[in-house]
Amino acid sequence: MNNKDELLRRFLRYVAVTSQSNASVEAVPSTKGQTELANLLAKDLEELGLTDISVDEHSIVYGTLEGNTEGPVVGFVSHLDTVDVSLNPDIHPQVIHYEGGDVLLNKEREIYIRVSEHPELQNYVGQDIVFSDGTSVLGADNKSAMANIMTALTVLHNDKTIKHPTLKVAFVPDEEIGLKGSKLMDLNKFKVDYAYTIDSCSLGEVVYETFNAGSVLIKIKGVSAHPMSSKGVLVNPLLVAHDFIAMFDRHQTPEWTADKEGYWWFTGIQADPLYCTLKMNIRDHDKARYEWRKEEVAANIEKLKKLHPKAEISYKISDTYENIANNVTKEDKPVALIYKAFDELGIKAKTYAMRGGTDGSALSVRGVVTPNYFTGAHNFHSYAEFLPLNAFEKSLNVTLKLIELSCNK
C-alpha cells in the first residue's frame, strides 16, 4: 500500500469514530467518543511497535518510538475532537474525483459546494478529494493530522533503515473547546525538545502566531415586577445585557475584522425575567492590545453598574490560550526546520497569523515550542470542508522530512 492509500485508509478509520466535543460538559474528555478513539489509537500505536503507551484519565494518549540515531526528542500532537457547529456529529465521508464545477454532496438533500462560494475548489481539478455528505464537517480538523502522524509511524515501522531520533506522540481531547487536553498533558510523559501540531488548512500554510484568547462570563440579576406596577421598579436583565453589548464597537467583531485585527464576540445569552447570563470571547494577536481589551471589559462593567444601580452584576474573565509567538520566533529550530523542509520538498510557504489557536498555543507557553503546519484541507468548521489527497500526501511528506532533518548530521 502506498503512502497516499495508507493516509486515506487511516483517515476514514478515524473519522468513523464520532468524537465531537461538548462545551457544556466540564469533565475532560467531554464526550465518550473521544475515549473510544483514544483507545483505538493506543492499540494502533502498539501494533506499530511504540513503547510507553498509555491512555490517562483524561483520554490523553502517549507513545514513544525509540530513535535509531542521535538527535533531539521530537513530538507530534493531534487533537481527538471534532468541532460542534450544530451539524450532524456523525461523519459520512466520500471520495470524489473532481472534474470542475459545483460538487453535489448530497443528492437527497440537494446539498452542494458551489464554486461561486468556494473558488478554491478550482485549484484541484483532476484530483481526488475527500468531502463529507454535506450534513457534517469532514473532520479533517484534526483527524487528518491523526492519520498523518500514524502513517509516518507506519512508514518508519515498515522500513527500519530510515534514520530517526526518538519521537513522542500525543493525542489530546477537547482542543475545540479551549485546548483543555493540551493544558492537562503530563510533560514528563511527553518530554520533548520541541513539537509540532498539524492543524491548519491549505497546502503550504505555516503558523507560529495565534490569537491571545480569553472568555468572559457576565451574570446579571434584575428586579422582577408585574407590568401593572413595574414603573420605576422593574429592571429587565435582557435590556441590561443589551446596554452592555452596545458599549462595544460593532466594527471590532469577527465579521468586520481580518488578519491581525482583534475582536469582541458575544457568543451566547440565556435569560428570563430575573436573570441573564451573557458570554463573550476576546481575541487579539498583540498581547498589549489583548490586555487592553480585558481592561475595557472591566471598565464597561463599571459603567453598566452605574447605569443600572438596582441590578446585581458580576463577571469573570478567563485566559483561554496565548499567542504562540509570545514564546516562539521564526529563528527557533522547529520553526526554521519547517521552512527548510518546505524548501527541500518544493512547497511554497504561506506564513500567516492564525485567527484561532492550536494545542501549540497551550504547549508553547508551558515551554514546549510547538509550531504548526498544514493538513491540506480547506474550510475547517464547515459542511464545505474538503481534503485534496495530493495536498494531504504533501503534508505527510513534510512530517517525514522534519523527522529526517531533526537527526544530527
N, C-alpha and C positions, 0 to 999 in steps of 0.2 A: 504494500500500500504506500503510495507516495504521500508527501507531507500535506498537500492540499486535501487529499481524501481523508487523511487522518484528522486534520483540523475540522473538517465538516462533520466527520463521524462523532468526534468528541463534542462539538458544539451542539449537535442535535441530541446527543445523550444528556447533556447538562440542562438544556432548555426544557427537556421533557419533565424535569422536576420543578413543580411550581414553588417558587421561593420569594414571592413578593413580600416586602417588609410592611409593617403596620405601625404607623407613627403614634397610634393611640395606646400602644402597649409599652409599658415602661421596661419590662424584662428584656434582656438580651440573650438569645435572639428573640425577636418579636413575633416570629412565626415558626411553626413546626417544620415547614418545608425546608427552611434553611438548615435545620438539624439533619434532615433526611439527606440533603445534598452534601453536607459536611461529611457524613458517614460514608457516602458513596465515594467522595474524593479521597478519603483516608484509605479506603480499600484499593482504589486505583494507584495511590502512591505506594502502597505495599507491594502491588504487583510489579511496579517499576523499580523495586529494589531500594527505595529510600529507607532511612533509619530515623529513629527518634520521632516516629509518627505518633501524634496524639490529637484528640479532639477534646477540648476542655469544656467546662460547664457552660460556657457562652457559645459553644459550637465553633470556636476558632480552631482551625486545622493547622497543624505544624508538621513539617517534614524536612529532612536533611538528605541531600545527595553528597556523599563524601567526595572530595576532589581527588583527581588523579595527577594533579600538578600543582605547583605553588601559585599563589595569588590571593587576593582579598576574598573574604567571605561575602558573597553577593546574594541579596534577597529579591524575591519576586512576590508581589502581593496582588490578589484579586478579591473582589467582594462577592459574597454569596447571593445577595438580594437583588431582585429587580424592583423597579420603582412602581409605586402605586399612583397612577394618574387616572383613576376611576375607569379604567378599561378592564377587560377580562384578565384575571390573574393567570389563566392557563394559556400557554403559548402554543400555537399551531404553525410551525414554520413551513415554508415551501421554497424550493429552489427553482428559479425561473431563468431560462436563457433569454436575456434581454435583447430585443431586436429594435428598440427605439419606441418612442411614443409613450402614451399613458399605460400604466400597468393595472390590470384588473386583479385585485387581491381576493375579492370575494364575490363570486357571481350571484349567489343567493341574496346577499345584502347590497349588491351593486356598489361595493367599496373600491375606489380607485386611488392610486397615487398619480396625480396629474403633473405632467411636465411643466405646465404653466405655474404650478405652485412649488415644484421641486426640480428646477432646471439641472441640478447636479446629476440627475439620472443620465443625462445625455453623455456624460463622461465615460459611461460603462456599456455603450452599445457593443453587442457581440460577446458579452461576458456573462458568466453565471453569477446570479445574485440571490442571496437568501432574503426572503421577505416573511412577514407574518401573514396571517389571513385577514388582516385589517381590523380584527376585534381586540387586539392587544398590542403592546410593544413587542419587539422581536426578542429582546433580552440580550442583545449584543453588549449592552451595558449591564453586566460586565462578564457575561459568560463567554464572550469571545476571548477575553483575557484568560479566563479559566482554561479554555481549550488551547490557547496559545502556550501557556505555561506547561500544561500536561503533554502537549505534542512535543515541545522542546525536550522535556524529560524523556519522552519516548525515543526521540532521535538519539539522545545520549545513551539510553539503555540498550538500544539496538546496535550501536557502534561504539564499542569500548575504546577505540583508538582515538576518538575525539578528545582533545585535551580540555579540561575544565577545572576551575577551582571548586572549593566547597560551595554548594548552593543551598540556600534556605528558602522554603516556600511557605506562604501563609495564605489561608482563605478565611475571610472575616465577614461577619454578619452586619447588617443594618447600616451600611455605608450611606444609603439613600436617605436616612432619617437622622443624620447628624454625625456620621463617621463613628458610630458608637462602638463597633467592633474593634477598629484600629486603636481607639483610645484605651481599650482593655487588653491589648496584646501584652503578653509576657515577653519582654525584651531579653530575658535570659534564655528563653526558648527560641527566640528569633534574634540571635546575637550575630549581627552582620556588620560589615564595614560600611555598606550603603545598600540601597534597594531601589527597585523600580515598581511603579504601577503602570498598567497598560489600560488606560481608562479615558482616552479621548477619541476623537472621531476620525476624520478622513486621513487618507494617505499623507504622511509627512508631518503630521502635527507633533509639536514638541511643547510640553508645558512644564515650566518651573515657576510660574506665577499663578496664584489663585486669589480668590477673594479672602479678606478678613471677614468673618461672618459671625453674626450674633442674632439672637432671638429675644423678643420682648413679649411678656405676658402682662396684660393690663386687666385689672379687676375693678369693676365699678358697681357700687351698691347705691341705688337711687332711693327715692321715697315714694311709696305707693299711696294712692288715694283714689276714691271713686270720682269719676268725672264730674258728678254733681257738686262736689265740694273740693275740687282739686286746685283752684286758682291760688297761687302763692304757696301751695303745699307740695304738689306733685313734682318729683324730679325724675324724668324719664331717662334711664341709663342708656338707652339706644341713642338718644339725642346728645347725651354727654359724650358717648363714643364718636358720634358724628362730628362734634366740635373738635375733638382731639385729632381725628383724621384730617380735618380741614386745615389744621395748623401746619401741615407738611406740603412742600412744593410738589404739585401734581406732575411736574416735568422731571422730578427725580424719582421715577418709578420704573420698573423693568421695561414697560412698553415704550418709554421715552429715552432710554439710555442704551449705550453700546460701548464696546472696547473697555477702557479702564474707568468709565464713569460709574460711580457707586449709586446706590438707590435705597429707598424705603419700600417695603412691600407689605401691605396689610393682607394677611393670608387666611384669616378666619374670624368669625364672630358668632357667639352664642348668647342669646338674650331672652329675658322675659320681662314683665313689668317692673321687677325689682332689681334683677341682677343682669350684668353684661360682662362677658369675658371676650377680650379682643387680643388677637395675636398679630404680631408683625415681625418681619425679618429686616435686618440691617446688613448691608454689604458694601464693601469698599476695598479696592486693591491697596490704597495708600493707608498705612497704619495710623498716621496722624488724623487723616480725614475720618477713618473709622471711629477713632476715639471721640472726635468732634460730634459724630452722629449720635453716639451714646449720650454725650452731654446734651445734645439738642433734645433727645427724648426726655431726659430728666427735666430740662427747663420747661418743656411743653406740658409735662405732667403738673409742674407747679403752677403754670398759667391756668391749667384746667381746674385745679383745686380752687383757685381764686374765683374763677368764672362760675363754679358750681360749689359753693361752700357747704351746702347741705349733703352733697354726695360723699360717700366714702370711696376713695380712690387709692389703689395701691398698684405697684408694678414691680417686675423683676426682669433685669437684663442678664442674659446668659451668653457667654462667648461660646460659639459652636466650633469654629476652627480658625486657624491662622493662614495667612498667605505663605505658601512655600518659600517665596522669595525673601521673607523675613529672616530665613535661616539658610538659604541656598543662593549661590551665584552661578553664572554661566561658566565660570572657570573651575568650579568644583568638579572633581574627577568623574562622577557618574553622569553629570550633565554633558561634560566635554566628550565623553565616550559615546553618547547618543549621536552627536554631530559627526563624530569620526565614523561610526557605524553607517550612518546615512551616506556619507561621502563614499565609503568603500562599496556600498550597495547601489549607488547611483540614485538615491532617493533625495529629492529636493525638500529641504527642511522648511516647515511653516511654523515659526515660533509665535505663540500667542499667549496672552494673559487670559486664562480660563475664567469665564464668568460663572464660577461654581467652585467646588472643592473636590479633592480626591483624598483617599486614605493617606497619601503622601503629605497632605497638609497636617494631619494629626501626627504622623511619624516624624516629619522633619522638625517639628517643634520639640519632639522628645529626643532629638539628637541623631536620628537616623535620616540622613539625606536621601530623599526619595522623589526624584523627578518622574515624569510621566510621558509616555508616547502613545502613538495612535493604535487603534484596533483595525482601522479601515472602514468602519461603519459610518453611517450618516443618521442624523435626526433622532438622537437619543431622546427618550421620554415621549415618544410619539408613535401612533399607529403606522406612520410613514417611515419608521426606522428600517434601514436595509443594510446588508453586509455583502459587498462585492468580494467574491472569493479570491480574485487576484490580489486585491489590496490586503485581504486577510492573510494571505500567504506571505506578503512582504512584511507584515507586522511580525510574523513568526521568524522571518529571516533576520529581522533586527534583533530579536531576542537571542537567537543563536550567535549572531555576530557580537553582541555585547558580552556573551559568555566567553567567546573566543578572545576578545580584546581585553578582557579582565585578567587574563593569565599574565603573569610576569614573564618577560622575554629577555 
